[in-house]
C-alpha cells in the first residue's frame, strides 16, 4: 500500500485528488496540506512513501522550498511535482531538488496514477516534454564543463602579452586601440591575436570573449 502525502492549496482539487487516490486498491492518503509549511511539517512527522507536491501555494515556489527541506531531512523521500507551471526554468529548478517526476496538471487520473506507480516502482515515467527540457540542460552543462576544462588547460599556455591582449579584448578594444594602449605596431597585435585564436580553436576574437563570459572567468584577466 503506497502511503501518499498531498500538497495542494486549492481545496476542491486537493479533495478530489485525495478521493481518487483513496479509491485505488494499492494507495492511501497519509495526509494532505494546503501550504508548503504544512506539507513540510507533515512530511517530517509522518511515515509516507511519496509526496504529490504542488509548486505555487502560499508563494510561487513554496513546493520547491518544501521539497528541499523535506529531502534534506529525509533524503530517501520521493516527490512528484503536480503543477500548472511548465516553464523551462521552473522545471529545472524543481527537478534540481531531487524530485523523481514532474507532472503538469490537466492530465487524466489514469495518467497521474500511472506516474505514481512507476515512480514507486523505481522507474519514473517522465513525460517526453519534461524529459527533453532536462536533457537539454544536461547537455548544456556537459558542454560547459568540457569548455571550462578546455579553457583552463589552455590558460596556462598563454603568454603575458596574450593575457594582456585578452584583458583589452574584454574591454571591447579594437586592434588599433590595443596597439596604441600597448605601444606596439598593429601588425604585432594581429600576430598575437592569430596565436590566441589558434590556442582556443576560435576563428574570431568575439568567440574568445564570449567563451570567457559564458564561463564567468572575466575576473582572471582583470
Order of alpha helices (4+ residues) and beta strands (2+ residues): beta-alpha-beta-alpha-beta-alpha-beta-alpha-beta-alpha-alpha-alpha-alpha-alpha-alpha
